[in-house]
Amino acid sequence: MKKLLVCIGAIVCVSLLSGCASTGMPAISVDTAALKSGTFADGYSTVGEVLSQTQVDVIPKYPGTVEQAFVAVGDNVSAGQPLFQLDTTDIDKQISDLQASISTGSTQKSLALSQAEGARDQALLAATYPPEGTSPQVHDQLVAAYHAAQAQVDSLQAQDPLQQAQQQLQTLKNTKNDYTVTSPISGVVVSKNIVTGGMAGQTMPAYTVSNLDQVIVSTSVPKDEIDKLAIGGDAQVFTSDGSAIQTQITTLSSAANAAGLFMVQVTVDNKDSLFKQGMTANMVLVASQTQSLIVPPDSVVTSGRDAYIFVADNNTAKKIPVKVLGRNADQISIAPVSGTLTAGTQIVTTGANMLKDGDPIKTK
């Protein structure tokens, strides 16, 4: 009986141990990224609005009914690309009527010239082969008649009574070309104010096209900050993933707005279309720049005066105390309190505030 109880106890104990081993703490889902080493900008952190540096309102030269719209908001267009077509029914009729008139006038001119040339030829024969016994006076009259007939031919050949009509026809054809309205620049369509079958007038732009290869980021700062800035001064603009783009201040307002703030603008290359018109972007008007380790703001956890980050070490969160050297809206500059941290080390970027040293983690 005692042996049996011992065996049962052992089995229970083994089962409990097995159960404990199989119900360990679940891994916490986190995001990670490589620790960066780079230029950290310390200065005035603010938010700017992204504006197009080049923007054109497209207004047709002539008002008319929209026959077809070829592009929509958000489409990329090239310079000279058709945006919409105006109805050409009326101008087509004008061109057709004028062509018919010119054709009729040309026929009439050809007939008159043919008759004049026939009269000239007869006068030439009469003057060249006068009847025998023709007096010198009559011969002179025959010669004069020939010269008069030749002058009539020359006059008809020189005259172009249809010249004005032909010029008018070319003008109408050029005007018709303008009924196909094209984009004056390459860029993206940011607004459209026409519909098929509706009117396109000259009071409201039919389309607005912006070239976003370069954008302006505009912000406003208080007077005590504007006094620290200068044209050509350094600035950083941050993309949506927190990457910093180095640029310079291009515009400083000399007058405050109604809120007592001064406008500051920078220009940013946007060949990769990282910025859209109207979006906002975090930026720093740089007072100083240093080389340091840089992490996203969510990576740093603070407790009282202490700060730390978590390194992803074999699916385990390893707590590393750090010193915060500077911060702006998108970045924090850090240094390890002891030991070293190496650029490229995987650190926890989101979810760090849920972790303790040694917690199991998994990447989302």
LOKE-747692 format. One line per 3 residues: number of its first residue (from 1); their letters; for each residue x, y, z of C-alpha. Coordinates in steps of 0.001 Angstrom, whole numbers, plus 500000, padded with zeros to 6 digits. Each point is the difference from the previous one (the first is absolute). Layout:
NUM) A) X/Y/Z  ...
***
This chain:
1) MKK) 500000/500000/500000  502795/502426/500860  501775/499238/496711
4) LLV) 496819/500696/498072  499532/503363/501704  503569/500909/499265
7) CIG) 499528/499171/496350  496790/502003/499766  501686/502980/501644
10) AIV) 502869/499809/497581  497640/499904/497060  498099/503030/501303
13) CVS) 503210/501883/500571  501279/499200/496501  496665/501071/498534
16) LLS) 500093/503307/501881  503545/500655/498866  499056/499190/496425
19) GCA) 497025/502353/500202  502155/502807/501379  502516/499597/497196
22) STG) 497326/500136/497320  498335/503167/501318  502996/502404/499878
25) MPA) 499515/503764/499478  498826/500751/496419  502242/502104/497753
28) ISV) 499048/503665/499695  499532/501341/496459  502240/503002/499239
31) DTA) 501434/501918/497062  503759/500216/499597  502404/502020/497899
34) ALK) 503734/500426/499610  501616/502533/502347  501176/502982/497910
37) SGT) 503105/502124/500243  499790/503373/498298  499585/503743/500225
40) FAD) 497620/501118/502719  498524/503481/499646  499315/501978/503124
43) GYS) 497858/503107/499631  496435/501189/499711  497619/497107/499286
46) TVG) 496843/500877/498107  497528/498714/497418  499828/501346/496456
49) EVL) 497522/499772/497155  501179/498508/496701  499347/502324/497047
52) SQT) 500722/499660/496306  502837/502187/498758  498487/500097/496489
55) QVD) 496241/499977/499524  497966/501044/496957  496269/500641/499615
58) VIP) 498819/498783/496586  497358/502274/498434  498835/499495/496391
61) KYP) 500636/502851/497545  496385/499766/498904  496933/499005/502040
64) GTV) 498068/496991/498798  498265/496725/500720  502238/497204/501282
67) EQA) 499835/497120/497561  502395/497738/501912  502298/500193/503038
70) FVA) 503105/497843/499668  501570/500109/503481  498898/499915/503647
73) VGD) 501320/501372/503278  503175/498157/500981  501042/499156/496433
76) NVS) 503543/500804/498899  500128/502025/496789  502718/501206/497648
79) AGQ) 500393/503454/498518  497856/500182/496847  497800/497049/500980
82) PLF) 496264/500539/499230  497919/500595/503124  496564/500480/498416
85) QLD) 498248/500591/496679  497487/502777/499317  497152/499467/497519
88) TTD) 501008/501228/496509  496622/499810/498214  499656/503765/499449
91) IDK) 503580/500633/498920  499956/496937/497726  497022/501552/498154
94) QIS) 501812/503337/499682  503034/498234/498527  497844/497974/497589
97) DLQ) 498080/503062/498780  503179/502013/499473  501677/497156/498116
100) ASI) 496975/499818/497672  500138/503762/499440  503708/499858/499226
103) STG) 499447/497131/497593  497297/501971/498146  502133/503152/499920
106) STQ) 502975/498035/498692  497892/498640/497142  498813/503496/499087
109) KSL) 503544/501317/500002  501194/497176/497758  497206/500715/497497
112) ALS) 500753/503745/499896  503727/499342/499536  499335/497524/497199
115) QAE) 497825/502539/498174  502631/502725/500404  502755/497739/498701
118) GAR) 497845/499162/496928  499435/503697/499260  503713/500675/500367
121) DQA) 500922/497195/497599  497587/501358/497378  501406/503494/500430
124) LLA) 503522/498656/499592  499090/498281/496711  498350/503139/498694
127) ATY) 502992/502140/500880  502521/497483/498649  498207/499182/496744
130) PPE) 497969/503075/499046  497976/499889/496726  501910/501060/496939
133) GTS) 499773/503716/499452  499454/500815/503651  501067/503561/500659
136) PQV) 502694/500767/502605  497440/501742/502168  497709/496930/500029
139) HDQ) 502970/497721/500708  500932/502163/502978  496446/499615/501253
142) LVA) 500243/496189/499652  503268/499969/501970  498456/502201/502705
145) AYH) 497008/497630/500189  502377/497076/500536  501846/501795/502791
148) AAQ) 496685/500839/501675  498904/496353/499811  503335/498849/501462
151) AQV) 499644/502524/502812  496560/498566/500802  501499/496488/500206
154) DSL) 502830/501240/502233  497511/501742/502251  497837/496920/500405
157) QAQ) 503051/497843/500720  501257/502455/502617  496668/500449/501667
160) DPL) 498956/497593/502760  496457/500958/500947  499862/496845/502137
163) QQA) 503051/500859/502101  497956/501442/502849  497659/497003/499977
166) QQQ) 502963/497601/500044  501537/501863/502935  496671/499816/501791
169) LQT) 499844/496268/499274  503457/499465/501552  498947/502020/503039
172) LKN) 496926/497803/500448  502117/496859/499737  502429/501337/502623
175) TKN) 497055/500867/502230  498610/496485/499629  503345/498611/501202
178) DYT) 499492/501975/503217  496730/498135/500582  502218/497085/501024
181) VTS) 501281/501357/503323  503410/498691/501072  502105/500132/503155
184) PIS) 502615/502782/499951  502309/498104/502394  500838/496473/501070
187) GVV) 498602/499130/503406  497034/498548/501841  496361/501079/499707
190) VSK) 498950/501437/503369  496561/501354/499100  497337/499578/497305
193) NIV) 496998/502305/499618  498370/498764/496777  497652/497168/499012
196) TGG) 499192/498523/496607  497092/501923/498514  500544/502971/502287
199) MAG) 501421/503412/499207  503672/500913/500305  500246/503742/500515
202) QTM) 502716/502525/500711  499123/500945/503576  500931/496706/501698
205) PAY) 502958/497734/499135  498945/496837/498215  503004/498178/501473
208) TVS) 502864/500788/502332  503314/498232/499365  502886/499995/502480
211) NLD) 503591/498988/499434  501101/498301/503218  503590/499167/499012
214) QVI) 500874/502733/502491  497726/501050/502835  499906/502838/502494
217) VST) 499469/499224/503667  498562/503066/501706  499667/500617/503729
220) SVP) 499630/502882/502468  502172/500799/503008  499892/502553/502851
223) KDE) 502163/503135/499981  502616/498649/502424  500643/497161/497521
226) IDK) 499954/502022/496775  502822/502143/501406  502212/496887/500183
229) LAI) 499485/499026/496341  501552/501110/496718  499520/499305/496303
232) GGD) 502165/496994/499153  499848/498670/503546  499734/496258/500501
235) AQV) 496723/498163/500423  498801/496409/500095  496689/498737/498638
238) FTS) 498823/496532/501011  498288/497467/497774  497173/497775/501213
241) DGS) 502469/497274/501013  502021/502443/502132  502893/500432/497577
244) AIQ) 501501/503488/500013  500608/502008/496816  502616/502732/500300
247) TQI) 499081/503336/498420  500377/503768/500458  497709/502882/500882
250) TTL) 498919/501817/496827  497457/502535/501283  499655/502013/503203
253) SSA) 497059/502343/500467  500782/503493/501253  496453/500605/501229
256) ANA) 497902/498033/502488  496618/498544/499147  496806/500609/501973
259) AGL) 501159/497482/502622  503308/501788/500480  501987/497251/498266
262) FMV) 502563/500271/497203  500016/497800/496890  503011/497782/499305
265) QVT) 500340/497880/496854  502434/497357/498788  500255/498237/496641
268) VDN) 500249/496211/499793  500842/497786/497010  497100/497596/499508
271) KDS) 501004/497843/497027  498908/496887/501916  496544/501499/500730
274) LFK) 500396/499654/503768  497912/503125/500584  496500/500791/498754
277) QGM) 498588/503488/499660  498003/501038/503062  501483/497407/502362
280) TAN) 501901/501022/503121  503599/499160/500807  501992/500237/503207
283) MVL) 503059/502184/499696  502853/501456/502032  501489/503433/499432
286) VAS) 503524/499074/500962  501982/501809/502694  502751/497352/500152
289) QTQ) 500776/496563/498581  501960/497155/501544  500893/496454/499055
292) SLI) 498330/497507/502327  497881/496883/500358  496419/500773/498937
295) VPP) 496788/498144/500889  496272/500640/499445  498218/501698/502937
298) DSV) 497961/496867/500874  503194/498002/500523  500996/501879/503138
301) VTS) 498218/499140/503265  500403/502348/502951  499562/499288/503708
304) GRD) 500645/503023/502184  503415/501267/499001  500963/496697/498366
307) AYI) 499669/499184/496319  500581/496740/498175  499400/498118/496761
310) FVA) 499537/496302/499272  502257/498036/497698  498543/496949/498250
313) DNN) 502417/497212/501011  499025/496496/498801  496252/500696/500383
316) TAK) 500623/501477/503439  499686/503632/501087  503269/501250/501479
319) KIP) 499723/503246/501973  502766/502555/499281  500204/503206/502115
322) VKV) 500681/503063/497854  500508/503731/500337  497762/502273/497903
325) LGR) 502193/502616/498323  497261/501782/498056  496607/499505/498498
328) NAD) 497736/501382/497310  496655/498946/498584  501360/496989/498100
331) QIS) 503327/499048/501568  501774/499615/503315  503775/500171/500317
334) IAP) 501359/497506/502549  503187/498604/501463  500339/496819/502098
337) VSG) 500459/500606/503717  502612/497240/500068  501515/497719/497400
340) TLT) 499423/500540/496289  497145/499965/497545  500699/499291/496348
343) AGT) 498203/501395/496994  498015/497226/498335  499004/498324/503290
346) QIV) 496321/499067/499952  498058/502060/502529  496331/499949/500963
349) TTG) 498246/502965/498369  496372/499514/501057  498762/498098/503022
352) ANM) 503088/500847/502074  497894/501443/502820  498399/496565/500539
355) LKD) 503284/498162/500540  502183/498948/502910  503570/498831/499802
358) GDP) 500045/496399/498793  496461/499884/498593  499546/497700/496986
361) IKT) 499134/501968/496864  499017/499362/496412  500031/502346/497036
364) K) 496613/500939/498563
***
